[in-house]
Amino acid sequence: VRAFTPNFEDPVTGSLNGAAAQWLRARGLAPLRFTAAQGAHVGRAGEVCLTDDGTAIWVGGRVRTRVRGTLRV
């Protein structure tokens, strides 16, 4: 699960990995903690740590903000 723009590639996208973890949890397939790692074979290694506390899925890791936005309702 990666994101692309004209200027960069996000080798491991935390928000989509969090959604995938919720999908796996709903099917009883996700462990309480795991790491998602991608991009190593193309020289852009990244990883996120996912934790299920029984109520929510938490996504963590080292980040560099490349895209920022504001939601207006």
C-alpha positions as semicolon CSV with decimal commas, in nm:
position;residue;x (nm);y (nm);z (nm)
1;V;0,000;0,000;0,000
2;R;0,197;0,294;-0,137
3;A;0,113;0,649;-0,244
4;F;0,257;0,830;-0,547
5;T;0,275;1,196;-0,652
6;P;0,470;1,352;-0,939
7;N;0,756;1,430;-0,695
8;F;0,783;1,136;-0,456
9;E;0,666;0,792;-0,351
10;D;0,548;0,702;-0,001
11;P;0,686;0,348;0,032
12;V;0,451;0,249;0,314
13;T;0,122;0,435;0,367
14;G;0,013;0,418;0,732
15;S;-0,352;0,513;0,680
16;L;-0,418;0,233;0,434
17;N;-0,223;-0,017;0,644
18;G;-0,448;0,083;0,936
19;A;-0,756;0,016;0,724
20;A;-0,613;-0,319;0,615
21;A;-0,549;-0,407;0,982
22;Q;-0,914;-0,333;1,064
23;W;-1,025;-0,555;0,776
24;L;-0,798;-0,835;0,901
25;R;-0,919;-0,788;1,261
26;A;-1,283;-0,819;1,154
27;R;-1,197;-1,161;1,009
28;G;-0,989;-1,276;1,307
29;L;-0,670;-1,275;1,099
30;A;-0,464;-0,994;1,256
31;P;-0,231;-1,042;1,551
32;L;-0,243;-0,780;1,829
33;R;0,085;-0,631;1,703
34;F;0,261;-0,652;1,371
35;T;0,489;-0,457;1,139
36;A;0,421;-0,376;0,775
37;A;0,737;-0,319;0,570
38;Q;0,763;-0,230;0,202
39;G;0,991;-0,068;-0,052
40;A;1,323;-0,231;0,042
41;H;1,373;-0,395;-0,298
42;V;1,339;-0,062;-0,480
43;G;1,562;0,135;-0,240
44;R;1,281;0,312;-0,050
45;A;1,238;0,098;0,259
46;G;0,968;0,198;0,503
47;E;0,781;0,035;0,785
48;V;0,492;0,101;1,020
49;C;0,400;-0,074;1,344
50;L;0,036;-0,161;1,399
51;T;-0,119;-0,233;1,738
52;D;-0,474;-0,344;1,820
53;D;-0,565;-0,235;2,173
54;G;-0,903;-0,407;2,157
55;T;-1,084;-0,084;2,077
56;A;-0,878;0,084;1,806
57;I;-0,599;0,012;1,562
58;W;-0,291;0,229;1,624
59;V;-0,037;0,301;1,351
60;G;0,309;0,423;1,443
61;G;0,658;0,465;1,310
62;R;0,901;0,728;1,191
63;V;0,747;0,972;0,947
64;R;0,831;1,260;0,720
65;T;0,534;1,480;0,629
66;R;0,519;1,515;0,251
67;V;0,152;1,606;0,201
68;R;-0,061;1,818;0,432
69;G;-0,426;1,913;0,398
70;T;-0,726;2,062;0,572
71;L;-1,075;1,920;0,583
72;R;-1,345;2,185;0,570
73;V;-1,706;2,099;0,640
